[in-house]
Amino acid sequence: MIDLRSDTVTKPTEQMREAMLTAPVGDDVYAEDPTVNELEQRVAALLGHEAGLFCVSGSMCNMIGVRLLVEPGQEVICDVQAHIARAEMGAHAALQGVTMRTFPSDRGKVALDEVAKIISPSAGPYLVSTAAVAVENTHNFGGGTIQPFEELIAVGELCREHAIGYHLDGARLWNAHVATGVALESYGRMFDTVSVCFSKGLGAPVGSVLVSTTENIARARVIRKRLGGGWRQAGVLAAACGYALDHHLHRLADDHAAARGFAEAVASHVPAALDPDTVETNVVVINTGSTPAAPVATAAAERGVLVSALGPFLIRAVTHLDVTIEDCESAGQLVGKLLSG
Ligand SMILES: Cc1ncc(COP(=O)(O)O)c(C=O)c1O
């Protein structure tokens, strides 16, 4: 099987397992796990922040990061395809009383004027007050798109002007960094809270880190425990994340090349389905036109290629550590042939 459903499907390598096996550990609820503490400090420094908190998932980091900025009954605004709005099971509302409003976007890319149109801070007794803006970089459902740097800065300035928070869902910020060469710190420091994942392209089995100020992270520790996310000898997992940072960051460029190879192969059969030039990182979104996506995904699976039917006429493929560029090119040929009938 060539599994391109997501970059979360990777399995830890032998060397990563070895790093996990030998990691020094302690009780992280007491903040006594040296491997966790080292990872938290390392990631905070990389992103230009004071402190970090290791959590079980990107969703948990996003929930806590948003909650630090938004009180129950207030809103966070984000784009219409944002992971926090579509794929976190309504947790922000269901568990934290945070409401959301969304703005339209081109493939998930944030635009200052769209944010400015709906932002509504200190809205008084009639309307919900906006307490934060959240942006996703790279953008998953947008097709692995990279946020335009100047636009990110401009939206950050708007947030400061209105004294509201600015959260980054950086589950795949590593991919944006490798693709653009923009320093992680330059991306990280413009936000109040940033979440990053190790279980996506970096290939760790579990783990995300939320970074912010020391004061915010102390609050975040309480919220994590309240959500049931306090954990004990989590250093075995943090070791995998540290290993991933050391060994799997720069190879993300290979995943980007593989995604491009996949896209070109599909486009060689059905040019209308996608423009390979729009593939910026490791995610490829294919517009299947009038062909329903689900039967194409099923037919591909029967022939050894797994892709996701993301919508009635949308297929997504994601490249990662456990597939080669050749696998991706042949998978693209297959999907392209199925689409061209
Ligand atoms: C952009 C983005 N944010 C957050 C998450 C959530 O991560 P997790 O699955 O670890 O909760 C994902 C997961 O795929 C994602 O793609």
PDBQT file of the ligand as one rigid body, heavy atoms in Angstrom, charges set to zero:
ROOT
HETATM    1  C1  LIG A 401      -3.514  22.080  10.611  1.00  0.00    +0.000 C 
HETATM    2  C2  LIG A 401      -3.760  21.114  11.708  1.00  0.00    +0.000 A 
HETATM    3  N1  LIG A 401      -3.910  21.566  12.947  1.00  0.00    +0.000 NA
HETATM    4  C3  LIG A 401      -4.122  20.755  13.988  1.00  0.00    +0.000 A 
HETATM    5  C4  LIG A 401      -4.194  19.392  13.795  1.00  0.00    +0.000 A 
HETATM    6  C5  LIG A 401      -4.516  18.530  14.985  1.00  0.00    +0.000 C 
HETATM    7  O1  LIG A 401      -3.537  17.653  15.312  1.00  0.00    +0.000 OA
HETATM    8  P1  LIG A 401      -3.888  16.337  16.149  1.00  0.00    +0.000 P 
HETATM    9  O2  LIG A 401      -4.378  15.336  15.164  1.00  0.00    +0.000 OA
HETATM   10  O3  LIG A 401      -2.572  15.974  16.764  1.00  0.00    +0.000 OA
HETATM   11  O4  LIG A 401      -4.910  16.708  17.150  1.00  0.00    +0.000 OA
HETATM   12  C6  LIG A 401      -4.051  18.859  12.514  1.00  0.00    +0.000 A 
HETATM   13  C7  LIG A 401      -4.146  17.410  12.292  1.00  0.00    +0.000 C 
HETATM   14  O5  LIG A 401      -4.037  16.901  11.211  1.00  0.00    +0.000 OA
HETATM   15  C8  LIG A 401      -3.835  19.750  11.440  1.00  0.00    +0.000 A 
HETATM   16  O6  LIG A 401      -3.714  19.317  10.190  1.00  0.00    +0.000 OA
ENDROOT
TORSDOF 0
